[in-house]
């Protein structure tokens, strides 16, 4: 059955209004997305699990509640995708790992719990690399996730399935998570909107099942800023189960969708003082950054040097130490079933001395101080989202703009992990296309705790340069 594109390509906020006004039922809407998934997903592998019968059952429950005037909010009855790193009660949760390939949890994690309580309909689980260990979406469970703009290229990762589903109209809004760029990398490669909240904005208590606790945040992904904020409202807010969560109530993110940057002081950096960047990407992102001056902001280009090999080594040391703390036991029980890249990371981290981690934690605090001092002078920092456009699957760049890369697994994404390390909120917004038709993203970094200004700036650029009017020609 052909899918109903008149429904599946609409923004989430508009579909929510249609549900509220009973111009469409949740069952009709859910079936339209399930039909679209059946039609398109085999080409791009955005979903690893499709919850067909469970989704329709949820949709029928939502319709019954709406008919009684008991709609819980703007997500009630709205189909949504859930990243497969999130734990979902009664719904297969592979985490991209052969070790969990058949796991059906008996409880939700906090994100799934909150989204389920909102009345949203779970369409299924989106593709991710094993435990989110890298910035591209391949695993040993199935086929790689493919970029809908060019099926030979990566979506990025680790929320690669979520962005592929969004831009291919397989869901209107999606959950993601970001421990080193895992929301912003695929958002930049696929031309959707994604925001990594301030560290602690979305609670995620350690539950014994692993996760990127030092640097990771769950966050919303969507085709529009307003759609992302619909989900952000549900995901964010304190929870006593997470002692690291921000304890104050979250701002009204929907109210923040005001397209106004007048009076803001914005820093633009094409390379943070050290990164190799593709010239075409740099040109497109710089043009977008400078456009904020025309919207009423002050845009400056300070001389920066926020990173380089030492910062990446610091990030990797903390990241991989946490990785082995959570999943190191699999080296004994499932070694041959691990992704080779992940296995190498686990083996490396399990062998280094405590002094290495101690020195990394010292350098981490120095880095946080440098970024804190920079952001004291600016409301926002803009950079490219990524150093390159999407590359062919499995072919990480070895050089960028003629410069050899020391770490191809990470050097294509030099702008994201430094702000996981500091906890600043950051978003990727679509800002243009290369001559080859591949999306380019602009990275917007805010002060800690100030997602509102990031959202305002995102909405202002979206209004001036709309991006939700182009889709990849995959059907």
N, C-alpha and C positions, 0 to 999 in steps of 0.2 A: 504494500500500500504506500502510495506517495504521501509524504508528510505535508502538513498544512503550514506553509511558510508564512501565511498571513498571521499566524500565532507565534511560531517559533522564532521569528526575527524581530519581535517587538521587545522593547525594553521592559525590564522586570516591573518598574513602577507602573507602567501602563497596564500590564497584565494584572497587577494587583488591583488597580482600579476597576478593571473589567470583572474580576472576581467579586469585588465588593458590590458592584452594581448589577451583578448576576447576568452580565452579558455573555459570560462563558462560565462553564462549570469547571471545577478542578479536574474531574474525570476527562472532560474533553481536552483540556489543556495538557494534562499528563499524557493522554494517549497521543496527542500531536507530537510531543517530544519523544515518546517511545518509538513512534513510527519514524521520526527523523533519525533517531539513534540507530534503528535497524537498517536504515538506508545508507547512512554515512559512516558510522563507526567502524565497519570493517576496513575502510580505506585509511583511517587515521589512528585507530586503537586508542582513542581517548579514554574509554571506559574499560576497566578490567572485569567489572561485575555490573550487570544491569538488573535492577530489582523490579522486574516487570510486574509480577503479581502483587508484591508487597506495595509497590508504588500506587497501583490502582486501588488497593484496599485503603491506603492512607488517603487517597483522593476522595473516595466515597465517604470516608469519615469526615473529611473537611467539608464536603458538600452538605452533609447532613447538619453539621454545626452551623454553617452559613445560612441554611434554610431556616434555622431556628433563631437567627440573629445573634449567634454566638461566635462570630469571627474574632479571633484572638489578636489580630494585628496584620500588618501588610504582607507578611510572609505566609499567612494561613492559606493553605491550598495551592501555594506556588511551588512548582517543581524546582528542585535544586540538586546540584551534584556535590558529593562529599569526597575530598581527597582520601586516597586509600591509606594514608598514614593515620588518619583519624579512626578511632575505635567506634564501631557501630553495633549496637545490640541486634542480634539476629540476622546480621548482614555480613557476608564474607569480608574479612579484613586481612589482606595479604601483606600489607606494608611493603609490597614489591619483592618479597622474599619467599624462596622455596620453603623455608622453615615454617612460614605461616600461610602457605598456599591454600590450605583448607580450613583455616581458623574461622569459626563463627563465634564472636564474643557473646557473653551473656549480660553485658552492661555497656552503656555508652561512656565515652569520655566527656569532658565538660562541653566541648564545642558541639558534639553530636547531641548531647543532652539538651543544650539550649536551643539548637536549631529544631530539634524534634518538638520541644515544648512550644515553639512558635507556631506549630501547625504546618510547617513546610513539608513537602512531599519529597522523599529521598528517591531520586531516579536511579542512583547507583554510585559506585566508587570509581574515582578517576585514577589514571595511571601515574606511577611514580617510580623512580629508581629505588633500589633496595634500601630501606630505612632513610631515604632522602639523602644519600651520601654524596651526591654530585649534582652538577648543574645541567644534566641532560637526562632524558627519560627513556632509559632502556633497563630491562631487568631480565632475569632468567625464566620468568613465568610465561611470557608471551612475546609478541612482536613489539618492536619499538614504537613509541608514540611519534606520529609524523606531523610535521608542520602543515596545516591546511593551505598555506600560501605556496608551498613547494614540497611535495610529498617525499622528496629525497632528503629533506633537511630536518634538523632537530627542532623540537619545540622549546628546547631548554628544559630546565628542571629546578627543583624537583616537582613543582606543581605543573608539570607539562601537560598531563591529561586534562587538568582543569581548564587551562587556557585554550587547548585545542577544542574542547567541548564548547567553550563560550563562543569562539570566533566562528565555529562551524554550526552554530545555532542548535547545539545538542543540550543546552540548558540556558536559562536566563541569568543565573547567578551561581557562584561556586565558592566553596571554602578552599583555602590554601594555607600553607605554612611556610615560614621563611627563617632558616637558620644561618644562611650565608648568601641569600639572594633568591631563595626558592620561589618567592612570589614574583619578584621584580625581573628576574632573568627571563622566565617564559613570557611574562607580560610584555617585555620589550621585544622579544623575538616574534611574538604572534599578534601584537597590536591590540591588546586589551588593557584595561585599567586594573591595577592591583596595588594595595597599600599594606606595607608592613607596619603595624602599630608600634608605639613605644614599648620597650620591654616591660612586661607586667600588665599591659592594658587588657589583654585577653588571658585569663588565668589558665594554667595548665599544670596542675599538681603532678608530681612524679607518682606514678601508680604501679611501679614495678615492671612495666612493660617497655621501658626505654623511651628515649626522646631527646631532642636537642635542647636541653634546659638552659645552658649558659647564655645562648645567643638567639634562641628561636622564639618566634611569635606566630600564632595563628592569625590569619587575617582574611578579608574578603577580596574577591575578584569578580569583575563584571565587565560588561561592555561600556557602561557609563558610570560616571562618578556617583550619581544619585542612586543607581542600582546597588553599587558597592556599599553605600551608606545604609541602605535598607538592611543589609545583612550585618554590617558592622554594629548597628544598634543592638542586635541580638547577641552577638559574640562577646562584646566588651562588658566590663564591669567587674567589681571585686567578687571574690569567693573565698571563704575562710579555709577551704581545702588547699589553697595555694598560698603559702606564707610569703612567696616572692611577688605576688600580685599587687598592683597599685590598689590602695585601699579606699581611695576617694571615688565617688560615682563618675562614670564616664560622661563626657560631654554629649550634647545633642548633636550627633553627627549629621543627621538630615538637615537640621537648621543651619549647619555650617556650609551647606551647598549653595553658598552665595557667591556668584562670580565677581569678586571684588578684590583686587590686589593694590588698590590705590594706597600710597604711603608706605608700602612694604620696602624694606631694604634687602636686596637679593644679591648673593654672590654667585657668579658663574665660573666654573672651572672645567675646561675641556679634558683635563688629564690628572687632576689632583696633584700635579707637580711631578708625576713619575710614570704614568701609565702610557703604554703604546696604544694608540687609537686609530682605527681605520679612517682615512681622510674623509670619505663620503659620510660616514656616521658622524664624525666631528662636525662637518659642515651643516648637516641637517639639524643636529641637536643645538648647535650654536645659534642658528637662525631662530629656532624655537625659543631658546633662552632669551635672546635679545628682544623677542616679541613682547616680553613682559614689560619692557620700558614703554611700549605703546599702549599698554593697559593701565599705566599710572604708577608702576613700581620704579624704583631706582635699581638699576642693574650694574654691578661693578665686577671687575675681574681681578681679584687679589692674587698675589703670588703665593702659592701654596706648595706644601710638600707633606701630604698627610699619610704617606705610606711607603710602598716599595717592598723589597724582599723581606725586611725585618717584620713589617706588619703582617704580611702573609704568613710568615713562619710562626708568628705569635698566634694568629688566628688558627692555623692548622694544628698547632700544639694543643690548644685548649679544646678545639673541636674534636680532634681524634682521640684525645684522652677521655672525653665524655662518651665518645662513640664506643671505645673499648670497655668502658665501665658498664655500658648498657648491653652491649652485644658481644663482648669478648668470649662469653661462654660458648658461642656458636662455633668458635675455632675448634673446640673439642667435639661438639655434637653434630655439626652440619658443615664442616669445613669445605668439603667438595661441592656443596650446593651454594656456596657464597659467590657473589659477583667477584671476579678476580681483583677489581680495583678496590672494592670494599675489603676483601680479605687482606690485601696489602696494607691498607690503612690500619686495620685491626692489629696486624702483626707488628707494624712499626710502633704503634702506640703502646703495645703491651711490653715492648722491650726497652723503651727509653727510661732514663733515671728520673727520680723525683725532682732533681735540680733543674731539669729541662722545663718542667711544668712551672716550677717556682719562678724561674727567670721570665717565662712567658707571662705569668700573672703580673709580674712587676712591669713589664713592657706594656701590658694591656692598660694598666692604670695611667702610664705616661701618655699613651695614645688617647685615652679618654680625656685627659687634661688638655691636650692640644686641640681636640675637636670642641671641647667646652669653651675654650678661649676664642676659637674662631666663631662659634655660633653666638657668642655674647655680642658680636658686632653685626649680626645679620638675622633676619627673620627666617630666611630660607637659603639653602645652597642648592644650586642646579649643576648637574653633570649629565653626560650621556648615561643612559641606563646600562649600556654594554659597550665594549670596545669594538665589536664587529657585528655584522648582521648574522642571522642564523646560518650555521655551517652544515655541511653534509653530515648525516647521522654517523657517529663513530669516528669522525675526522676532526678532532680538536685542533684548532689553529696552532701551527708551530712557529709562525712569524706573524706580526701585525705591523703594517706600514714599514716593512723591511727590517724590523727588529726581531731577533730570535727571542723566543719565550723560554723562561727558566722553568715554568710550571704550566704546561698547556691546559691542565685540568682546571686551573683557577685564573690564569692570566687574561682570559677573555672577559672576565667579570670583575675588574678591579674596583668598581665603584660601589658594589653592594656590601661585601663582607665587612669593610671598615665601620659601617654604621650598625651592623649587627653587634659588633664589638662594643659600641658605645651606647646602644639602646635607643638611638634617635629614631623617630618615625620617618618613613621614606616611602614614596610612591613612584611607580613608573606610569607615565602617560604616553599614549601614542602621539608621535609628532611628525610623522612623514614616512616616505618610502624611498628605498634605494632605486637606482635605475633598473635593477633587476626585479623590482616589485616586492622587495622584502621590507617588513616594517622596521622602523627605528623608534626607540623610546627615549623620552627625557626623564631624568631622575630628579625628584624633588625631595630634599631632605629638610626636615623641620627641627625645631628645638625639642628636647625631651619633654614629653607630656603634651605637646602642642600639635596633635593631628588636625585640629581645626584649621590652622593656617595652611597646612599642606592640602587639605580638602578645598579650601577657598581658592587657592592658586590653581589646583587641578580643574575646578569648575570654571574658573575664568578662562583658562586656555581652551577648555572644551567648548565653551560658548563662542569664543573668537575663532577657533579652528576645529569645527566639529569632525569627529572621527568615526562615529557609529553609522556611517552611511556607505561603507565599503565592505564587501565580504569577499573572501577568496573563492575562486571559481572551481570548487571541488566536485560539484554535481552537474 
